[in-house]
Amino acid sequence: MENSYDTKISIKAWAEEDRPREKLSAQGRRALTDAELIAILIGSGSRTETAVELSKRILHHYDNDLNNLGKASIAELSKFKGIGEAKAISIIAALEVGRRRNDTESKMLESIGGAKDAYQILRRFLMDLNHEEFWILLLNQGGKVIAKELISKGGLTGTVADPKIIFQIALQHSAVSIVMAHNHPSGNLKPSQLDIDLTKKIANAGKLLDIKVLDHLIVTNDGYYSFADEGVI
């Protein structure tokens, strides 16, 4: 026999003030809180907890930070009572759509004038990752981005970037210069000695091929470190 306390209830059965769909329709999307938007994705709660309350509990676990929630896996979200695999997938998919929307908007930035411009393009690829990735931007003579390439993926603590692969790709695109970037999932913006050595090695190799390495960025969700701005290259 089904336990009444575990019975899920639809949004239509909620109290008027707990109906985020109706609130969105009447007041517009901007009027909803993060929890109410997530509640729409979840769709239903239980006899003891509405979807809004469940959403608030989930957000609280992630410090009320959507960027932190965006890193969650299906398995992690499924640990919350009331969240199964299907609901976890809905939440992850919605946050990924938001990330990709930001990525689409960043395409309007066509040229690189400095580290900040490069960061605005590359952060969309490197945020919310639990592993390291190494990317390059390929630029033409006018400083415009002609391609973005993923060079390698690593583990939690590091990734390897092969200079041969980097310059092979640069030559294929007839790039005049490149910007390198990798993320630190830990959030630490301080470069390791390996980061420094690799940066100098690739920059020196670029001089031989007449392909200038403009910068190397370390990217986290909260900011970036620029080797060029810090005078390392």
C-alpha positions as a Markdown table, in Angstrom:
| # | Residue | x | y | z |
|---|---|---|---|---|
| 1 | Met | 0.0 | 0.0 | 0.0 |
| 2 | Glu | 1.4 | 3.4 | -0.9 |
| 3 | Asn | 2.5 | 5.5 | 2.0 |
| 4 | Ser | 0.6 | 8.8 | 1.9 |
| 5 | Tyr | 3.7 | 10.7 | 3.1 |
| 6 | Asp | 5.6 | 9.6 | 0.1 |
| 7 | Thr | 2.9 | 10.4 | -2.4 |
| 8 | Lys | 3.9 | 13.0 | -5.0 |
| 9 | Ile | 1.6 | 15.9 | -5.6 |
| 10 | Ser | 1.4 | 18.0 | -8.8 |
| 11 | Ile | 1.9 | 21.7 | -8.9 |
| 12 | Lys | -1.9 | 22.2 | -9.4 |
| 13 | Ala | -2.5 | 20.9 | -5.9 |
| 14 | Trp | -0.1 | 23.3 | -4.2 |
| 15 | Ala | -1.1 | 26.4 | -2.3 |
| 16 | Glu | -1.5 | 29.4 | -4.6 |
| 17 | Glu | 1.7 | 31.0 | -3.3 |
| 18 | Asp | 3.7 | 27.9 | -4.2 |
| 19 | Arg | 2.8 | 27.7 | -7.9 |
| 20 | Pro | 5.8 | 29.0 | -9.8 |
| 21 | Arg | 4.4 | 28.2 | -13.2 |
| 22 | Glu | 1.4 | 30.5 | -12.6 |
| 23 | Lys | 3.7 | 33.1 | -11.1 |
| 24 | Leu | 5.9 | 33.0 | -14.2 |
| 25 | Ser | 2.9 | 33.3 | -16.5 |
| 26 | Ala | 1.4 | 36.2 | -14.5 |
| 27 | Gln | 4.5 | 38.1 | -13.5 |
| 28 | Gly | 7.2 | 37.1 | -16.0 |
| 29 | Arg | 10.4 | 35.0 | -15.7 |
| 30 | Arg | 12.3 | 37.6 | -13.8 |
| 31 | Ala | 9.9 | 37.5 | -10.9 |
| 32 | Leu | 10.8 | 33.9 | -9.9 |
| 33 | Thr | 13.5 | 33.0 | -7.5 |
| 34 | Asp | 16.2 | 30.4 | -8.4 |
| 35 | Ala | 14.3 | 27.8 | -6.3 |
| 36 | Glu | 11.1 | 28.5 | -8.1 |
| 37 | Leu | 12.7 | 28.1 | -11.5 |
| 38 | Ile | 14.2 | 24.8 | -10.4 |
| 39 | Ala | 10.9 | 23.7 | -8.9 |
| 40 | Ile | 9.3 | 24.0 | -12.4 |
| 41 | Leu | 12.0 | 21.6 | -13.7 |
| 42 | Ile | 11.3 | 19.2 | -10.8 |
| 43 | Gly | 7.5 | 19.4 | -11.3 |
| 44 | Ser | 6.3 | 17.7 | -8.2 |
| 45 | Gly | 7.1 | 17.3 | -4.5 |
| 46 | Ser | 5.7 | 15.0 | -1.8 |
| 47 | Arg | 3.0 | 15.3 | 0.9 |
| 48 | Thr | 5.7 | 16.6 | 3.2 |
| 49 | Glu | 7.6 | 18.9 | 0.9 |
| 50 | Thr | 6.7 | 21.0 | -2.2 |
| 51 | Ala | 9.0 | 21.2 | -5.2 |
| 52 | Val | 9.9 | 24.7 | -4.1 |
| 53 | Glu | 10.9 | 23.5 | -0.7 |
| 54 | Leu | 12.9 | 20.7 | -2.2 |
| 55 | Ser | 14.6 | 23.1 | -4.6 |
| 56 | Lys | 15.5 | 25.4 | -1.7 |
| 57 | Arg | 17.0 | 22.4 | 0.2 |
| 58 | Ile | 19.1 | 21.5 | -2.9 |
| 59 | Leu | 20.3 | 25.1 | -3.4 |
| 60 | His | 21.2 | 25.5 | 0.2 |
| 61 | His | 23.4 | 22.4 | -0.1 |
| 62 | Tyr | 25.3 | 24.1 | -2.9 |
| 63 | Asp | 25.6 | 27.4 | -1.0 |
| 64 | Asn | 22.7 | 28.9 | -3.1 |
| 65 | Asp | 25.2 | 29.2 | -6.0 |
| 66 | Leu | 23.9 | 28.0 | -9.4 |
| 67 | Asn | 27.5 | 27.7 | -10.5 |
| 68 | Asn | 28.1 | 25.1 | -7.8 |
| 69 | Leu | 24.9 | 23.4 | -8.7 |
| 70 | Gly | 26.0 | 23.3 | -12.3 |
| 71 | Lys | 28.9 | 21.1 | -11.3 |
| 72 | Ala | 26.7 | 18.4 | -9.7 |
| 73 | Ser | 26.5 | 15.0 | -11.3 |
| 74 | Ile | 23.4 | 12.9 | -11.8 |
| 75 | Ala | 24.5 | 10.6 | -9.0 |
| 76 | Glu | 25.0 | 13.6 | -6.6 |
| 77 | Leu | 21.6 | 15.1 | -7.3 |
| 78 | Ser | 19.9 | 11.7 | -7.0 |
| 79 | Lys | 21.0 | 11.5 | -3.4 |
| 80 | Phe | 18.4 | 14.1 | -2.5 |
| 81 | Lys | 15.1 | 12.6 | -1.3 |
| 82 | Gly | 12.6 | 13.4 | -4.0 |
| 83 | Ile | 15.1 | 13.6 | -6.8 |
| 84 | Gly | 15.3 | 10.6 | -9.2 |
| 85 | Glu | 17.5 | 10.2 | -12.2 |
| 86 | Ala | 15.0 | 11.8 | -14.5 |
| 87 | Lys | 14.6 | 15.0 | -12.4 |
| 88 | Ala | 18.4 | 15.2 | -11.9 |
| 89 | Ile | 18.9 | 15.0 | -15.7 |
| 90 | Ser | 16.3 | 17.8 | -16.2 |
| 91 | Ile | 18.2 | 20.1 | -13.8 |
| 92 | Ile | 21.6 | 19.4 | -15.4 |
| 93 | Ala | 20.2 | 19.8 | -18.9 |
| 94 | Ala | 18.6 | 23.2 | -18.0 |
| 95 | Leu | 21.8 | 24.5 | -16.5 |
| 96 | Glu | 23.8 | 23.3 | -19.5 |
| 97 | Val | 21.4 | 25.2 | -21.8 |
| 98 | Gly | 22.0 | 28.3 | -19.8 |
| 99 | Arg | 25.8 | 27.8 | -20.1 |
| 100 | Arg | 25.5 | 27.3 | -23.8 |
| 101 | Arg | 23.4 | 30.5 | -24.2 |
| 102 | Asn | 26.3 | 32.4 | -22.6 |
| 103 | Asp | 28.7 | 30.7 | -25.0 |
| 104 | Thr | 26.5 | 31.8 | -28.0 |
| 105 | Glu | 26.5 | 35.4 | -26.7 |
| 106 | Ser | 30.3 | 35.3 | -26.3 |
| 107 | Lys | 30.7 | 34.6 | -30.1 |
| 108 | Met | 29.9 | 38.3 | -30.7 |
| 109 | Leu | 33.4 | 39.0 | -29.4 |
| 110 | Glu | 35.5 | 38.5 | -32.5 |
| 111 | Ser | 38.9 | 39.9 | -31.5 |
| 112 | Ile | 41.3 | 39.6 | -28.6 |
| 113 | Gly | 42.6 | 42.9 | -27.1 |
| 114 | Gly | 43.9 | 41.4 | -23.9 |
| 115 | Ala | 43.5 | 38.7 | -21.3 |
| 116 | Lys | 40.0 | 39.8 | -20.3 |
| 117 | Asp | 38.7 | 39.2 | -23.8 |
| 118 | Ala | 40.3 | 35.8 | -24.0 |
| 119 | Tyr | 38.8 | 34.9 | -20.6 |
| 120 | Gln | 35.3 | 35.9 | -21.7 |
| 121 | Ile | 35.5 | 33.5 | -24.6 |
| 122 | Leu | 37.3 | 30.6 | -22.9 |
| 123 | Arg | 35.5 | 30.6 | -19.5 |
| 124 | Arg | 32.4 | 29.1 | -21.2 |
| 125 | Phe | 34.3 | 26.0 | -22.0 |
| 126 | Leu | 36.2 | 25.7 | -18.8 |
| 127 | Met | 33.7 | 26.5 | -16.0 |
| 128 | Asp | 31.9 | 23.9 | -14.0 |
| 129 | Leu | 34.4 | 21.1 | -14.8 |
| 130 | Asn | 35.7 | 18.6 | -12.3 |
| 131 | His | 38.7 | 17.8 | -14.4 |
| 132 | Glu | 41.4 | 19.9 | -16.1 |
| 133 | Glu | 41.2 | 20.8 | -19.8 |
| 134 | Phe | 43.7 | 22.6 | -22.0 |
| 135 | Trp | 42.3 | 24.9 | -24.8 |
| 136 | Ile | 43.9 | 27.3 | -27.3 |
| 137 | Leu | 42.5 | 30.2 | -29.2 |
| 138 | Leu | 43.9 | 30.7 | -32.7 |
| 139 | Leu | 44.2 | 34.2 | -34.0 |
| 140 | Asn | 44.9 | 35.8 | -37.4 |
| 141 | Gln | 47.0 | 38.8 | -38.3 |
| 142 | Gly | 44.2 | 41.2 | -37.2 |
| 143 | Gly | 43.9 | 39.6 | -33.7 |
| 144 | Lys | 40.6 | 37.9 | -34.6 |
| 145 | Val | 39.7 | 34.5 | -33.3 |
| 146 | Ile | 39.6 | 32.0 | -36.2 |
| 147 | Ala | 39.2 | 28.8 | -34.1 |
| 148 | Lys | 39.0 | 27.4 | -30.7 |
| 149 | Glu | 40.5 | 24.0 | -30.0 |
| 150 | Leu | 40.5 | 21.5 | -27.1 |
| 151 | Ile | 44.0 | 20.1 | -26.8 |
| 152 | Ser | 43.7 | 17.7 | -24.0 |
| 153 | Lys | 41.7 | 16.5 | -21.0 |
| 154 | Gly | 43.2 | 15.5 | -17.7 |
| 155 | Gly | 42.3 | 14.4 | -14.2 |
| 156 | Leu | 41.5 | 16.3 | -11.1 |
| 157 | Thr | 45.0 | 17.7 | -10.6 |
| 158 | Gly | 46.5 | 18.1 | -14.1 |
| 159 | Thr | 46.5 | 17.8 | -17.8 |
| 160 | Val | 49.3 | 17.5 | -20.4 |
| 161 | Ala | 49.6 | 19.9 | -23.4 |
| 162 | Asp | 51.8 | 18.6 | -26.2 |
| 163 | Pro | 53.6 | 21.5 | -28.0 |
| 164 | Lys | 53.7 | 19.4 | -31.2 |
| 165 | Ile | 49.9 | 19.1 | -31.3 |
| 166 | Ile | 49.4 | 22.8 | -30.4 |
| 167 | Phe | 51.6 | 24.1 | -33.3 |
| 168 | Gln | 50.4 | 21.4 | -35.7 |
| 169 | Ile | 46.9 | 22.8 | -35.2 |
| 170 | Ala | 48.1 | 26.4 | -35.4 |
| 171 | Leu | 49.9 | 25.7 | -38.7 |
| 172 | Gln | 46.8 | 24.0 | -40.1 |
| 173 | His | 44.8 | 27.1 | -39.4 |
| 174 | Ser | 47.6 | 29.5 | -40.6 |
| 175 | Ala | 47.4 | 31.2 | -37.2 |
| 176 | Val | 49.7 | 34.1 | -36.5 |
| 177 | Ser | 49.3 | 33.9 | -32.7 |
| 178 | Ile | 47.6 | 31.8 | -30.0 |
| 179 | Val | 46.3 | 32.1 | -26.5 |
| 180 | Met | 46.4 | 29.1 | -24.3 |
| 181 | Ala | 44.2 | 28.3 | -21.3 |
| 182 | His | 43.5 | 25.6 | -18.8 |
| 183 | Asn | 41.3 | 25.4 | -15.8 |
| 184 | His | 42.0 | 24.6 | -12.1 |
| 185 | Pro | 38.9 | 22.8 | -10.7 |
| 186 | Ser | 40.2 | 23.5 | -7.2 |
| 187 | Gly | 39.6 | 27.2 | -7.8 |
| 188 | Asn | 43.3 | 28.0 | -7.1 |
| 189 | Leu | 44.5 | 30.7 | -9.5 |
| 190 | Lys | 48.2 | 30.3 | -8.6 |
| 191 | Pro | 50.2 | 28.6 | -11.4 |
| 192 | Ser | 52.2 | 25.5 | -10.5 |
| 193 | Gln | 55.9 | 25.2 | -11.5 |
| 194 | Leu | 54.8 | 22.8 | -14.2 |
| 195 | Asp | 52.4 | 25.4 | -15.5 |
| 196 | Ile | 55.2 | 28.0 | -15.6 |
| 197 | Asp | 57.7 | 25.6 | -17.3 |
| 198 | Leu | 55.2 | 24.5 | -19.9 |
| 199 | Thr | 54.2 | 28.0 | -20.7 |
| 200 | Lys | 57.8 | 29.1 | -21.3 |
| 201 | Lys | 58.6 | 26.0 | -23.3 |
| 202 | Ile | 55.6 | 26.6 | -25.7 |
| 203 | Ala | 56.3 | 30.3 | -26.0 |
| 204 | Asn | 59.9 | 29.6 | -26.9 |
| 205 | Ala | 58.8 | 27.0 | -29.5 |
| 206 | Gly | 56.4 | 29.5 | -31.0 |
| 207 | Lys | 59.3 | 32.0 | -31.6 |
| 208 | Leu | 61.0 | 29.4 | -33.8 |
| 209 | Leu | 57.9 | 28.9 | -35.9 |
| 210 | Asp | 57.0 | 32.7 | -35.9 |
| 211 | Ile | 53.7 | 31.9 | -34.1 |
| 212 | Lys | 53.5 | 34.2 | -31.1 |
| 213 | Val | 52.1 | 32.9 | -27.8 |
| 214 | Leu | 50.2 | 35.9 | -26.6 |
| 215 | Asp | 49.1 | 34.6 | -23.2 |
| 216 | His | 48.3 | 31.6 | -21.1 |
| 217 | Leu | 45.3 | 31.8 | -18.8 |
| 218 | Ile | 44.4 | 29.8 | -15.7 |
| 219 | Val | 40.7 | 29.8 | -15.5 |
| 220 | Thr | 38.3 | 29.2 | -12.5 |
| 221 | Asn | 34.6 | 30.0 | -12.1 |
| 222 | Asp | 35.6 | 33.1 | -10.2 |
| 223 | Gly | 38.3 | 34.6 | -12.3 |
| 224 | Tyr | 41.6 | 34.1 | -14.2 |
| 225 | Tyr | 45.3 | 34.4 | -13.9 |
| 226 | Ser | 47.2 | 35.8 | -17.0 |
| 227 | Phe | 50.8 | 34.9 | -17.5 |
| 228 | Ala | 51.2 | 37.9 | -19.9 |
| 229 | Asp | 49.7 | 40.4 | -17.4 |
| 230 | Glu | 52.0 | 39.0 | -14.6 |
| 231 | Gly | 55.0 | 39.2 | -16.9 |
| 232 | Val | 55.8 | 35.5 | -17.0 |
| 233 | Ile | 55.8 | 35.5 | -20.8 |
